[in-house]
Amino acid sequence: MGKKAFDIFVSALVMFFFAGYLNIHSDLIGLHEPPIPVTKEVEEFWDLFSWAVFGVLAFDIALKYRQVRDPKLFVKKHWLDILMLCLMPLFAGFKAAKFSIKLVKGLKMAKSGFKAAHGAKKIGKAKH
C-alpha cells in the first residue's frame, strides 16, 4: 500500500470512528436517541475497534517520524496526527466519566433513600 493510500485509509478510519462514536454516545451532543440504533454487541465491538484505530494511528505516526527524524520538524509538520492520537484515550475517558457520573448519582440516590428510611424510623420511635 502506498503512502498516499495509507494516509487516505487512516483518515477514513478516523472519520468512521468519530462518526460511530458520536452515534453511540449521542447524549454527549444533546441527542436523546442515537440516529442509528445501537445494540450491546455494537458497543462491545466499538470498544475493541477504538483500540485498533489507536494502534493504526500510533503506527502511522511512527512511520511519519521515521521519515522526518527531527522532533521539531515532526511536530510542526504532523501536529494534527499527534493530536488525533492523543484524543483517542480522551474519548475512552469520556466513557469512563459517563459511567462514574451514573455511579455517583446512584450512590446519592441510595444515600437519600437511607436518610429517608432512617428519618422515618426516628419519627416512628418518637411517636411511641
Buried (B, 14 or more C-beta within 10 A) or exposed (E): EEEEEBBEEBEEBBEEBBEBBBBBBBEEEEEEEBEEEBEEEBEEEBEEBBEEBBEBBEEBBEEBBEEBEEEEEBEEEBEEBBEBBEBBEEBBEEBEEEEEEEEEEEEEEEEEEEEEEEEEEEEEEEEE
